[in-house]
Amino acid sequence: MEREYIHEKKKHKGGKKGGHHAEPSNVQIVQPYAPNGEKIPVQHMSQVVKDNAEKGIFDFDKINGYTLVEVVYKTPSKKAREDMREDFNKRARPEFLRMLAAEHEDELRAMGIKDEGLALMRQGKSVNGYNVHHNLPIAGGGTNDFRNLTIMPIPPHDELHHNIIDPQLKKGSTGHGMTIKLPYYGKMVWQKPDYKYEYAKEGEGPDLTYINERNAENKARMEEKKHKPTIDVATAKMILKQQGRV
């Protein structure tokens, strides 16, 4: 699997320009004991979660307010990813930020964004300390549809990738497609949850219309690739020779 499919850790600039980090402070330990019966210290929970995620084991239904849902994660071509990322940077993100500032000001203020940050968003500019997150990453077949975007503070955003998504991607080939548990929010503005790790209540959960659409699309792409005719090496070399490429 290409390394670029994994969400790389980045150093984020400090400061509170236009807002502040709103990382969940409380931790509800839904499985407080290790296999040997010893209680897991709170400070070690992130590593335990990451280790279990590599095995596809999750002892909770929600993390940072995001519900774990089953998705087909299939990486598009490099060209398709580059085009989607360029569209996000030049069009989708600025439009998304301007829309949020105009229509969701109360929610943004509740998340911690101040007047200065709102002024930046009205210009289509990002607020330091916050990230516009693709719930289903571009590398997994996600698009710039606003239903797939959520603005949130950087620390809980990075946990979604580094502790939940990335460890699962080590298990298989995203190029061929694989099923993972994806943290999905379904709303455009993040709200700080009461607990970092939770069990979802019965009947509770995000609107999965977008995810269901993407699952169907990714499954179709997997089937198309599966039935695409292949040729052996000797035939490939002969074709290339006829085309004057070898």
Secondary structure in CASP SS format (residue, H / E / C, confidence):
PFRMAT SS
TARGET T0000
AUTHOR 0000-0000-0000
METHOD secondary structure of the structure
MODEL  1
M C 1.00
E C 1.00
R H 1.00
E H 1.00
Y H 1.00
I C 1.00
H C 1.00
E C 1.00
K C 1.00
K C 1.00
K C 1.00
H C 1.00
K C 1.00
G C 1.00
G C 1.00
K C 1.00
K C 1.00
G C 1.00
G C 1.00
H C 1.00
H C 1.00
A C 1.00
E C 1.00
P C 1.00
S C 1.00
N C 1.00
V C 1.00
Q C 1.00
I C 1.00
V C 1.00
Q C 1.00
P C 1.00
Y E 1.00
A C 1.00
P C 1.00
N C 1.00
G C 1.00
E C 1.00
K E 1.00
I C 1.00
P C 1.00
V H 1.00
Q H 1.00
H H 1.00
M H 1.00
S H 1.00
Q H 1.00
V H 1.00
V H 1.00
K H 1.00
D H 1.00
N H 1.00
A H 1.00
E H 1.00
K C 1.00
G C 1.00
I C 1.00
F C 1.00
D C 1.00
F C 1.00
D C 1.00
K E 1.00
I E 1.00
N C 1.00
G C 1.00
Y E 1.00
T E 1.00
L E 1.00
V E 1.00
E E 1.00
V E 1.00
V E 1.00
Y E 1.00
K C 1.00
T C 1.00
P C 1.00
S C 1.00
K H 1.00
K H 1.00
A H 1.00
R H 1.00
E H 1.00
D H 1.00
M H 1.00
R H 1.00
E H 1.00
D H 1.00
F H 1.00
N H 1.00
K H 1.00
R H 1.00
A H 1.00
R H 1.00
P H 1.00
E H 1.00
F H 1.00
L H 1.00
R H 1.00
M H 1.00
L H 1.00
A H 1.00
A H 1.00
E H 1.00
H C 1.00
E H 1.00
D H 1.00
E H 1.00
L H 1.00
R H 1.00
A H 1.00
M H 1.00
G C 1.00
I C 1.00
K C 1.00
D H 1.00
E H 1.00
G H 1.00
L H 1.00
A H 1.00
L H 1.00
M H 1.00
R H 1.00
Q C 1.00
G C 1.00
K C 1.00
S C 1.00
V C 1.00
N C 1.00
G C 1.00
Y E 1.00
N E 1.00
V E 1.00
H E 1.00
H E 1.00
N C 1.00
L C 1.00
P C 1.00
I H 1.00
A H 1.00
G H 1.00
G C 1.00
G C 1.00
T C 1.00
N C 1.00
D C 1.00
F H 1.00
R H 1.00
N H 1.00
L E 1.00
T E 1.00
I E 1.00
M E 1.00
P E 1.00
I H 1.00
P H 1.00
P H 1.00
H H 1.00
D H 1.00
E H 1.00
L H 1.00
H H 1.00
H H 1.00
N H 1.00
I H 1.00
I H 1.00
D H 1.00
P H 1.00
Q H 1.00
L H 1.00
K C 1.00
K C 1.00
G C 1.00
S C 1.00
T C 1.00
G C 1.00
H C 1.00
G C 1.00
M E 1.00
T E 1.00
I E 1.00
K E 1.00
L E 1.00
P E 1.00
Y E 1.00
Y C 1.00
G C 1.00
K C 1.00
M C 1.00
V E 1.00
W C 1.00
Q C 1.00
K C 1.00
P C 1.00
D C 1.00
Y C 1.00
K C 1.00
Y E 1.00
E E 1.00
Y C 1.00
A C 1.00
K C 1.00
E C 1.00
G C 1.00
E C 1.00
G C 1.00
P C 1.00
D C 1.00
L C 1.00
T H 1.00
Y H 1.00
I H 1.00
N H 1.00
E H 1.00
R H 1.00
N H 1.00
A H 1.00
E H 1.00
N H 1.00
K H 1.00
A H 1.00
R H 1.00
M H 1.00
E H 1.00
E H 1.00
K H 1.00
K H 1.00
H C 1.00
K C 1.00
P C 1.00
T C 1.00
I C 1.00
D C 1.00
V H 1.00
A H 1.00
T H 1.00
A H 1.00
K H 1.00
M H 1.00
I H 1.00
L H 1.00
K H 1.00
Q H 1.00
Q C 1.00
G C 1.00
R C 1.00
V C 1.00
END
